[in-house]
Amino acid sequence: MDVAAGFTTGFSFYYSSADAGSVDVYSGLDGTGTLLASVPLVAQYDVGCSAGASTPWCNWSAVA
């Protein structure tokens, strides 16, 4: 995702993933410039799902 105007107060999002990974934040568009932050994401899509859940993708975690 590119935010041409940038941001000054931070950002947050929710995610659900079957694989571990990360989100990298750069100072330039299209992943260019200086790496400002790297947020590790764990595989957690089915953690804590109830036995009767209609889908295993029941866990959405906030990242801020």
Beta strands, then each sheet from edge to edge (+ up, - down):
strand 1: 13-15
strand 2: 21-26
strand 3: 35-41
strand 4: 61-63
sheet 1: 1+ 4-
sheet 2: 2+ 3-
end
